[in-house]
Structure formats: C-alpha cells, structure tokens
Amino acid sequence: MSEISAEERESGTVFAPKFDSDGLLTAVVQHVDTREVLMVAFMNADALDATRKTGIAHFFSRSRQTLWKKGGTSGNTLAVSQVLVDCDQDAVILLVEPAGPACHTGARTCFYRELDCGALQDVRT
Amino acid sequence: MSEISAEERESGTVFAPKFDSDGLLTAVVQHVDTREVLMVAFMNADALDATRKTGIAHFFSRSRQTLWKKGGTSGNTLAVSQVLVDCDQDAVILLVEPAGPACHTGARTCFYRELDCGALQDVRT
C-alpha cells in the first residue's frame, strides 16, 4: 500500500490501514444487535485478511505472537456483519454475531466489571 | 501495584491495570445512552489518574507522547459516567456523555465509514 495523505486517509474511500510500530490495529468487537462491546483485540495484516476472506473474526495474539481465530478451539466464533473504520484508520469496529460467550471466562462480554470507588464490581446481567 | 495472579486479575475486585510494554491501556469510548462507539484511544497511568480524579476523559497521545485532555482545546470534552474493565485488565470502556462531536473531523464518532467490498463508504447518519 503506497502512502496517502492524512486528508485522504480521513476523508477518502481508500482503505489504507495504519498499523502501529508493532504492525497492529486495534479492533473493538461489538454485538451487531445490542451494540454491547464484547472484547478488544488487535489485528495484524494477516488477521485482517483472514477476517475479510472468511467473515469470521481473526486477531493477532500479542502474548502468543501468532494469528488467532477467535473460537477456533472453543467454538465461540464471531461472525462479522460489518467493519467500521476510524478517521485515521488505526482502529476498526467489528460488528458481530457471536456463536457463544465472547470471553474466555465464559462471560458474554469481557467487560463484566466496573470500576467503582477504586474497586471492581461485577455488573453481569 | 504489586503483582497479582491471573486468576485474581480476572475474577477479583482489585483494580490492577495491566499496562502494555509502552505503559498503555486501550480505552474504548462509548456513548452512555446510545452505546455508539465514539473513539478508541490509549491511557497511561497519568491519563487514568486524571480521568478518575476529574471525571473528564484524558488519554495519552501516542503521536505526541503526551497527556491529552480530550476537548481541552475544542471544548468537546467527554464526561465519564462509568468505567468498565475487561477480564485481563488491559482495556477499559469509558461510558461518556460527550459535550460535542467526538472526532476531530467534526463527526459525531470517529467511526464514520464502513469497509465494503474493499473500499470505504460513509455511513454517517
């Protein structure tokens, strides 16, 4: 991908993802119906390609340094309905239909606690 | 903050943010009423402290390498209603009431385009 200007990146129709120094974009996963944020992960170019080709969310695991098909083991895959891209193209939202709980803990969303007066409180509903 | 076990980090009540190698957490900003994702940014310990003390969202600018009060210049601040924390405590959601457009382009959200058949389409409503 050749370089494009900041103005083109913000207002144009060319998808020119701006990977960070580690080669990653931030990916926010949001339920397509409820708009609940289910998880946050990172995508490298391979994860982005695999997601676009298969329609199933793939990420890059920073801890394992490898491509990661979400739900590849658990079956709790995320079918991608829509991909939104932010102004400077360094973050995406995946609007998904989840096959099961998004969190490896079994919770529907990874964001099951709120920070309240310095401590975490469970807010699962 | 002393080290805690992965199990305590996931299931406990102790807030022990897991900053990455650059000292950052990922912060997803979501409108408290509509649940629209408005922007994604990063927080270091100072940004987190400033946000918790003031109730106004502060971030760390990766490009400028400095603490950044969102809306400090434009007036488009984000009043934080609730902070959600994810399972491994390396990402937060700020549920906010925005004083104006969240995006520096003037858009309500930074995510004003969708990726469709390889090109970006404006989805502003």
Contacts between the chains, C-beta under 8 A, distances in Angstrom:
chain1	res1	chain2	res2	distance
A	10	B	105	5.9
A	11	B	105	7.5
A	12	B	120	7.0
A	13	B	119	4.8
A	13	B	120	4.8
A	13	B	121	7.1
A	14	B	119	7.1
A	14	B	120	6.9
A	15	B	115	5.6
A	15	B	118	6.5
A	15	B	119	6.4
A	15	B	120	5.5
A	20	B	62	7.5
A	26	B	26	5.9
A	26	B	40	5.3
A	28	B	28	5.3
A	28	B	37	5.8
A	28	B	40	6.1
A	30	B	37	6.3
A	34	B	35	7.8
A	35	B	34	7.8
A	35	B	35	4.0
A	35	B	36	7.1
A	36	B	35	7.1
A	37	B	28	5.9
A	37	B	30	6.3
A	37	B	37	6.9
A	37	B	84	8.0
A	37	B	93	5.6
A	39	B	86	7.1
A	40	B	26	5.3
A	40	B	28	6.2
A	40	B	86	6.6
A	40	B	91	4.2
A	52	B	115	7.8
A	62	B	20	7.6
A	82	B	114	5.7
A	83	B	114	6.3
A	83	B	115	4.2
A	84	B	37	8.0
A	84	B	111	4.1
A	84	B	113	6.8
A	84	B	114	5.3
A	84	B	115	7.5
A	84	B	123	7.1
A	85	B	111	6.9
A	85	B	113	5.1
A	85	B	114	7.1
A	85	B	115	5.6
A	85	B	120	6.0
A	86	B	39	7.1
A	86	B	40	6.6
A	86	B	110	4.1
A	86	B	111	5.2
A	87	B	103	5.5
A	87	B	104	7.0
A	87	B	105	5.4
A	87	B	107	7.2
A	87	B	110	4.6
A	87	B	112	7.3
A	88	B	110	7.9
A	91	B	40	4.2
A	91	B	110	7.6
A	91	B	111	7.9
A	92	B	115	7.5
A	93	B	37	5.6
A	93	B	111	5.4
A	103	B	87	5.5
A	104	B	87	7.0
A	105	B	10	5.9
A	105	B	11	7.5
A	105	B	87	5.4
A	107	B	87	7.2
A	110	B	86	4.1
A	110	B	87	4.6
A	110	B	88	7.9
A	110	B	91	7.6
A	111	B	84	4.1
A	111	B	85	6.9
A	111	B	86	5.2
A	111	B	91	7.9
A	111	B	93	5.4
A	112	B	87	7.3
A	113	B	84	6.8
A	113	B	85	5.1
A	114	B	82	5.7
A	114	B	83	6.3
A	114	B	84	5.3
A	114	B	85	7.1
A	115	B	15	5.6
A	115	B	52	7.8
A	115	B	83	4.2
A	115	B	84	7.5
A	115	B	85	5.6
A	115	B	92	7.5
A	118	B	15	6.4
A	119	B	13	4.8
A	119	B	14	7.1
A	119	B	15	6.4
A	120	B	12	7.0
A	120	B	13	4.8
A	120	B	14	7.0
A	120	B	15	5.5
A	120	B	85	6.0
A	121	B	13	7.1
A	123	B	84	7.1
